[in-house]
Amino acid sequence: MEYSDQVKNRLKRIEGQIKGILRMMEENKDCKDVITQLSASRSAIDRTIGVIVSSNLISCIQNMDEADARTQEDIVKEAVDLLVKSR
């Protein structure tokens, strides 16, 4: 699977958030503020997982060929399993 620049940029923003959180910790910022930023980072990661899984799902279904033993239902089930496993 090819990952779009959009997805890569999302991860770079998340990386920046994490670095910012580390900096907050080093500066002994308030626990509440650190947790708020950690929660935002986790949400951003969850959204990125959703984007990757949905893009892959679309690609798999569009590129199905007769040699593929999987059905569309199998592919959707795999995608749902990935999302469930990520939580």
C-alpha positions as CSV (number, residue, x, y, z in Angstrom):
1,M,0.0,0.0,0.0
2,E,1.2,3.5,-0.8
3,Y,0.7,6.1,2.0
4,S,-0.4,9.5,0.8
5,D,1.5,12.7,1.7
6,Q,-1.6,13.7,3.7
7,V,-1.3,10.7,6.0
8,K,2.5,11.2,6.4
9,N,1.8,14.9,7.2
10,R,-0.7,13.8,9.8
11,L,2.0,11.7,11.5
12,K,4.5,14.5,11.3
13,R,2.0,16.8,13.2
14,I,1.5,14.1,15.7
15,E,5.2,13.7,16.1
16,G,5.3,17.5,16.8
17,Q,2.6,17.1,19.4
18,I,4.5,14.4,21.2
19,K,7.7,16.4,21.2
20,G,5.7,19.3,22.6
21,I,4.3,17.1,25.4
22,L,7.8,16.0,26.3
23,R,8.9,19.6,26.5
24,M,5.9,20.3,28.7
25,M,7.0,17.5,31.0
26,E,10.5,18.8,31.1
27,E,9.2,22.2,32.1
28,N,7.0,20.6,34.8
29,K,3.8,21.9,33.3
30,D,0.5,21.1,35.0
31,C,-0.6,17.5,34.8
32,K,-4.0,18.5,33.5
33,D,-2.4,20.3,30.5
34,V,-0.1,17.3,29.8
35,I,-3.1,14.9,29.9
36,T,-5.1,17.1,27.6
37,Q,-2.3,17.1,25.0
38,L,-1.8,13.3,25.3
39,S,-5.5,12.8,24.8
40,A,-5.4,15.1,21.7
41,S,-2.4,13.1,20.3
42,R,-4.2,9.8,20.9
43,S,-7.3,11.1,19.1
44,A,-5.1,12.2,16.2
45,I,-3.6,8.7,16.0
46,D,-7.0,7.1,16.1
47,R,-8.2,9.3,13.2
48,T,-5.1,8.5,11.3
49,I,-5.7,4.8,11.8
50,G,-9.2,5.3,10.4
51,V,-7.9,7.1,7.4
52,I,-5.4,4.4,6.6
53,V,-7.8,1.5,7.1
54,S,-10.5,3.2,5.0
55,S,-8.1,4.0,2.2
56,N,-6.8,0.5,2.2
57,L,-10.4,-0.9,2.2
58,I,-11.3,1.2,-0.8
59,S,-8.2,0.2,-2.6
60,C,-8.6,-3.5,-1.9
61,I,-12.2,-3.6,-3.1
62,Q,-11.5,-1.5,-6.2
63,N,-8.5,-3.8,-7.1
64,M,-10.2,-7.1,-6.5
65,D,-9.7,-9.6,-9.2
66,E,-11.1,-13.0,-9.9
67,A,-8.0,-14.7,-8.6
68,D,-8.5,-13.2,-5.2
69,A,-10.2,-15.8,-3.0
70,R,-11.5,-13.1,-0.6
71,T,-15.0,-11.7,-1.0
72,Q,-15.8,-8.0,-0.4
73,E,-17.4,-9.1,2.9
74,D,-14.1,-10.8,3.9
75,I,-12.2,-7.6,3.1
76,V,-14.6,-5.4,5.1
77,K,-14.4,-7.8,8.0
78,E,-10.6,-7.6,8.0
79,A,-10.8,-3.8,8.0
80,V,-13.3,-3.8,10.9
81,D,-11.0,-6.3,12.8
82,L,-8.1,-3.9,12.3
83,L,-10.1,-1.0,13.7
84,V,-11.2,-3.1,16.7
85,K,-7.6,-4.3,17.3
86,S,-6.3,-0.7,17.3
87,R,-8.5,0.2,20.3
